[in-house]
Every structure is written in C-alpha cells, then in structure tokens.
C-alpha cells in the first residue's frame, strides 16, 4: 500500500482538488481499455462526469441520469459490470443533513451508519474483479477487505489550520 500526502485548498467539489484530480485522471487513463462501466452515484458537479456511463445525484437540479438515493441507484446496476466506482458521499451526518435541507428533503435513514455499509455492499456487488473503487471522506476505511477490496493507495490531502484532511482511498476488487 502506498500513502501519499499533499497540501491543497479545500473544495466542496472534491474532484477539483488538484492532487485528487491528477490521481483520477491517471486512473481513468489506465482503465481506458478495460471492459466495464464507470459509475458515480454522487456526481454533483464532477469534472469527470464525461467519463461516467451512469451518474446519479439526489439533488434534482443536478444533471444526472437519475436523481434518487445513492443506494437505490446502485441496486439498479448489473452485478460485476463496473470497472470504476466513485464513492464521494457526504462525509458526516451533519453534511447529509445539509444536503437534504438544501433540496427540501427530510433526513431519514441516510444519517445512520448503515447508509455507508449499504453503499459498501452494493459496491462489492457491482464492481467487477480487477475493477476499482475510489472512496472519499475523512477516513481511509474505503469499501474494505470484508467486501473483497484491497487498498492500493491512500492520498491524504491536508487543507491547513484545523480543517479535516480529505482522504482518497483507492481500492482494487480482488
């Protein structure tokens, strides 16, 4: 496992943070000739949406293939079909509440920890062997060994002062 640490300005749009953007570009290029689809269940205003075959965002003002809960979106994807999955959910129950409040929805089960475990179960089902999952958050847990993934690389992106690092966990499905 490789661990790299960078400093960069924070951004609400994770994939625009320079070290993360650079890493994603190299992964997308590496996977160009691999069969399978690229999926983003939290697409937001991702600069990588053009590479995705399937996109989703709960916010109905975001242009995506669907605007439903991420776990429901993932349930509609064929098993072992995905070569690259982006998992960039809200990082905490507070962020989930802010996202829901911002679009006029009431927070339900999405603020519980099983929200994240349900995402991991679906990731395990849809990512094909040899495929990758890129997870983002304030921890490096990723999808995990329990679900058949091995951590290849972790990027720690420090933002200075007392701000939390943004952590990118790159995992390969075994």
RARA-V110951 format. One line per field, one symbol per residue. ss: DSSP state (2 for helix, 1 for strand, 0 for the rest). psi: psi as a letter, one per 20 degrees, with the letter a starting at -180 (. if undefined). burial: # if it has 9 or more other ideal C-beta (glycine too) atoms within 8 Angstrom, else .. A space follows every 50 residues. Layout:
ss: ???
psi: ???
burial: ???
//
This chain:
ss: 01111110000002220222222222222200000011110000000022 20011100000000010002222220000001111110000022222222 22000000222002222222222222111111111110000000222011 111111110000000111111110
psi: pppqprpqqrqhngiipghgggggghggghjgjpqrrppoilhclpijhh iphpqqphoiiporhrmrqghgghhjpqqkiphpppnmrqirhghggggg hhjkqppciiirhighhhggghghghpqpirqpoqqbjrkhbgrhhjkqp pgqpppoqjrcjqqqppppoqpp.
burial: ...#.#.#....#####.###.##..##..#....#########.#.##. .#.######..#.#..#..##.##..#..##########.....###### #.#...#..##...#..###########..#######....###..#.#. #########.....#########.
//
